[in-house]
Amino acid sequence: MTNSDIMEINVLIKSLPKKDFMEIVEESFKQALKSTINHKIVSFKYFLKDITKVSFLTTKFVFRLLTGKISFSDVILNSKKFVYKKYNNFKKLSLKKKKEKIANLTIYFLTALLVGGGIDFEGGIPDLDLKTGIKNHRNIITHTIIGLFLLEFMARFLFKLVQKTTWNKENMVLRTIYEISLKEEEFINGAWLGLSFHLLKDAGLFQKTIKPYSGIRGHTMGFHKSLFLGNSILAAIFSRKNEKI
């Protein structure tokens, strides 16, 4: 963002009556907060639903396998049928729908890599705490769900703010933000996936020791690993695509 962009946005803000601008800010704030909280509630509901379904199917599968009602060859055959069905369903979609699905998946995974720190999940948004010094690295804000929860709220607030004005047609930066906001859920879910992988790696489950959380003293290495892992699992739950927010 250049100085001319900042000046242009400032002029656009000042062009609105103060009362109207504050109403837009207040409404955007409320909607962003509601969407951020609802995202977590709905994600948990789907997670519990998925766990129940998987538990039932797993129990049924193991029972049928042990009683000889199905064989491993049947499992392989059914897996192939499942993949073919998914592929066939995709082929039946219109070209527009296919492009949309591919675009959504691309945004989802690219955001995950950006937030998580690339294919090695080193760096990214969590490790920005290194900018404030090594002593602050892996603190309770940047390396738990707290930090991304706050960032999600701020992103949603910005998206709502831009969507509620006509500024997105008058400034290149605001137009870009508006275009991104149209894929809001893909960006948000991808960010949570990136955080999940980053924290899972930081947990160092197969390492004897790891760099623990800064500012948390008097706890075992196992405690720190569990805290990383627990937050990684929560982030993974929040990365799920939800049908309704």
C-alpha positions as CSV (number, residue, x, y, z in Angstrom):
1,M,0.0,0.0,0.0
2,T,1.5,3.3,-1.1
3,N,1.2,6.7,0.5
4,S,-1.2,7.8,-2.2
5,D,-3.5,4.8,-1.4
6,I,-3.5,5.8,2.3
7,M,-4.3,9.4,1.4
8,E,-7.1,8.3,-1.0
9,I,-8.7,6.0,1.6
10,N,-8.5,8.9,4.2
11,V,-10.3,11.2,1.8
12,L,-13.0,8.5,1.2
13,I,-13.5,8.1,5.0
14,K,-13.8,11.9,5.5
15,S,-16.3,12.1,2.7
16,L,-18.8,10.2,4.8
17,P,-20.8,12.0,7.5
18,K,-19.3,11.0,10.9
19,K,-22.6,9.5,12.0
20,D,-22.9,7.2,9.0
21,F,-19.3,6.1,9.2
22,M,-19.7,5.2,12.9
23,E,-22.9,3.3,12.2
24,I,-21.0,1.2,9.5
25,V,-18.1,0.6,11.9
26,E,-20.5,-0.5,14.7
27,E,-22.5,-2.8,12.5
28,S,-19.3,-4.3,10.9
29,F,-17.9,-4.9,14.4
30,K,-21.0,-6.7,15.6
31,Q,-21.2,-8.9,12.5
32,A,-17.5,-9.7,12.5
33,L,-17.7,-10.8,16.2
34,K,-20.8,-12.8,15.6
35,S,-19.3,-14.6,12.5
36,T,-16.0,-15.3,14.4
37,I,-17.8,-16.9,17.4
38,N,-20.4,-18.7,15.2
39,H,-17.6,-20.2,13.1
40,K,-16.2,-21.9,16.3
41,I,-19.6,-23.1,17.5
42,V,-20.6,-24.5,14.1
43,S,-17.2,-26.1,13.7
44,F,-17.5,-27.9,17.0
45,K,-21.0,-29.1,16.1
46,Y,-19.8,-30.6,12.8
47,F,-16.8,-32.1,14.6
48,L,-19.0,-33.9,17.1
49,K,-21.2,-35.0,14.3
50,D,-18.2,-36.3,12.4
51,I,-16.8,-38.1,15.4
52,T,-20.1,-39.8,16.1
53,K,-20.5,-40.9,12.5
54,V,-16.9,-42.1,12.2
55,S,-17.1,-44.1,15.5
56,F,-20.3,-45.8,14.3
57,L,-18.9,-46.7,10.9
58,T,-15.6,-47.9,12.4
59,T,-17.3,-50.1,15.0
60,K,-19.5,-51.5,12.2
61,F,-16.5,-52.1,9.9
62,V,-14.5,-53.9,12.6
63,F,-17.4,-56.1,13.6
64,R,-18.1,-57.1,10.0
65,L,-14.3,-57.7,9.4
66,L,-14.0,-59.9,12.5
67,T,-17.1,-61.9,11.7
68,G,-15.9,-62.5,8.1
69,K,-18.8,-60.6,6.5
70,I,-16.3,-58.5,4.6
71,S,-12.6,-59.0,3.5
72,F,-9.7,-56.7,2.9
73,S,-10.3,-57.1,-0.8
74,D,-13.8,-55.8,-0.3
75,V,-12.4,-52.7,1.6
76,I,-10.1,-52.0,-1.3
77,L,-12.9,-52.4,-3.8
78,N,-15.3,-50.1,-1.8
79,S,-12.5,-47.5,-1.5
80,K,-12.1,-47.5,-5.3
81,K,-15.8,-47.1,-5.7
82,F,-15.9,-44.2,-3.3
83,V,-13.1,-42.4,-5.1
84,Y,-14.7,-43.0,-8.5
85,K,-18.0,-41.7,-7.2
86,K,-16.4,-38.5,-6.0
87,Y,-14.6,-38.1,-9.3
88,N,-17.7,-38.8,-11.3
89,N,-19.7,-36.3,-9.3
90,F,-17.0,-33.7,-10.1
91,K,-17.2,-34.5,-13.8
92,K,-20.9,-33.9,-13.8
93,L,-20.5,-30.3,-12.6
94,S,-20.7,-27.4,-15.0
95,L,-17.4,-25.8,-16.1
96,K,-18.2,-22.8,-13.9
97,K,-18.8,-25.0,-10.8
98,K,-15.6,-26.9,-11.5
99,K,-13.5,-23.7,-11.7
100,E,-15.1,-22.4,-8.5
101,K,-14.3,-25.6,-6.6
102,I,-10.7,-25.6,-7.9
103,A,-10.3,-21.9,-7.0
104,N,-11.7,-22.5,-3.5
105,L,-9.3,-25.4,-2.9
106,T,-6.4,-23.4,-4.2
107,I,-7.2,-20.4,-1.9
108,Y,-7.7,-22.8,1.0
109,F,-4.3,-24.6,0.7
110,L,-2.3,-21.5,-0.4
111,T,-3.6,-19.6,2.7
112,A,-2.7,-22.6,4.9
113,L,0.9,-22.5,3.5
114,L,1.1,-18.7,3.9
115,V,-0.1,-18.8,7.5
116,G,1.7,-22.0,8.5
117,G,5.1,-21.0,7.0
118,G,5.4,-22.8,3.7
119,I,5.8,-26.5,2.9
120,D,8.1,-27.0,6.0
121,F,5.7,-25.0,8.2
122,E,8.5,-22.9,9.6
123,G,7.9,-19.2,10.0
124,G,4.5,-17.9,8.8
125,I,2.3,-15.8,11.0
126,P,3.0,-17.6,14.3
127,D,6.7,-17.0,14.1
128,L,6.3,-13.3,13.5
129,D,6.8,-13.1,17.3
130,L,10.6,-13.5,16.5
131,K,10.5,-9.9,15.3
132,T,10.1,-8.9,19.0
133,G,13.0,-11.0,20.2
134,I,13.8,-14.7,20.7
135,K,12.6,-14.5,24.3
136,N,9.1,-13.9,23.0
137,H,9.2,-16.7,20.6
138,R,6.4,-19.3,21.0
139,N,4.4,-17.2,23.4
140,I,0.8,-18.0,24.5
141,I,-0.7,-15.5,22.0
142,T,1.0,-16.4,18.7
143,H,1.3,-20.1,19.3
144,T,-2.2,-20.9,20.5
145,I,-5.6,-20.4,18.9
146,I,-5.9,-17.0,20.7
147,G,-3.8,-15.1,18.2
148,L,-5.5,-16.4,15.1
149,F,-8.9,-15.9,16.8
150,L,-8.0,-12.2,17.1
151,L,-6.7,-12.0,13.6
152,E,-9.8,-13.7,12.2
153,F,-12.0,-11.2,13.9
154,M,-9.9,-8.3,12.6
155,A,-10.0,-9.7,9.0
156,R,-13.8,-10.3,9.2
157,F,-14.2,-6.8,10.5
158,L,-12.2,-5.3,7.7
159,F,-14.1,-7.4,5.1
160,K,-17.5,-6.3,6.5
161,L,-16.4,-2.7,6.6
162,V,-15.3,-2.7,3.0
163,Q,-18.4,-4.6,1.8
164,K,-20.7,-2.0,3.4
165,T,-19.3,0.9,1.5
166,T,-18.9,1.9,-2.2
167,W,-15.2,2.5,-1.6
168,N,-14.3,-0.9,-3.0
169,K,-15.1,0.6,-6.4
170,E,-13.0,3.7,-6.0
171,N,-9.6,2.5,-4.7
172,M,-7.4,-0.4,-5.9
173,V,-6.4,-1.6,-2.4
174,L,-10.0,-1.6,-1.2
175,R,-11.1,-3.3,-4.4
176,T,-8.6,-6.1,-3.7
177,I,-9.8,-6.4,-0.1
178,Y,-13.4,-6.6,-1.4
179,E,-12.5,-9.4,-3.9
180,I,-10.7,-11.3,-1.1
181,S,-13.8,-10.9,1.1
182,L,-15.9,-12.8,-1.4
183,K,-13.9,-15.9,-0.5
184,E,-13.9,-15.1,3.2
185,E,-14.5,-18.6,4.5
186,E,-11.9,-20.2,2.3
187,F,-9.2,-17.8,3.6
188,I,-10.3,-18.2,7.2
189,N,-10.5,-22.0,7.1
190,G,-7.2,-22.2,5.3
191,A,-5.5,-20.0,7.9
192,W,-6.7,-22.3,10.7
193,L,-5.3,-25.3,8.8
194,G,-2.0,-23.6,8.4
195,L,-1.9,-22.9,12.2
196,S,-2.8,-26.5,12.9
197,F,0.1,-27.9,10.9
198,H,2.5,-25.3,12.3
199,L,1.7,-26.1,16.0
200,L,1.7,-29.8,15.3
201,K,5.3,-29.5,14.0
202,D,6.2,-27.3,17.0
203,A,4.8,-30.0,19.3
204,G,7.7,-32.3,18.3
205,L,5.9,-35.4,19.2
206,F,8.8,-37.6,18.1
207,Q,11.5,-35.4,19.7
208,K,12.8,-35.8,23.2
209,T,12.9,-32.0,23.8
210,I,11.4,-29.0,22.1
211,K,11.6,-25.2,22.6
212,P,8.8,-24.7,25.2
213,Y,6.3,-21.8,25.4
214,S,7.9,-18.6,26.5
215,G,6.6,-17.1,29.8
216,I,5.2,-20.4,31.0
217,R,7.6,-21.8,33.7
218,G,7.5,-24.7,36.1
219,H,5.9,-27.2,33.8
220,T,7.3,-30.4,32.2
221,M,8.2,-30.9,28.6
222,G,5.2,-33.1,28.3
223,F,2.9,-30.2,29.3
224,H,4.3,-28.0,26.6
225,K,4.0,-30.7,24.0
226,S,0.4,-31.3,25.1
227,L,-0.4,-27.6,24.9
228,F,1.0,-27.4,21.3
229,L,-0.9,-30.5,20.3
230,G,-4.1,-29.4,21.9
231,N,-4.1,-26.1,20.1
232,S,-3.2,-27.9,16.9
233,I,-6.2,-30.1,17.2
234,L,-8.5,-27.2,17.9
235,A,-7.1,-25.3,14.9
236,A,-7.8,-28.4,12.8
237,I,-11.4,-28.5,14.0
238,F,-11.8,-24.8,13.0
239,S,-10.3,-25.4,9.6
240,R,-13.3,-27.6,8.5
241,K,-15.5,-26.2,5.8
242,N,-18.9,-25.5,7.3
243,E,-22.1,-25.3,5.3
244,K,-23.5,-22.5,7.4
245,I,-22.0,-19.8,9.5
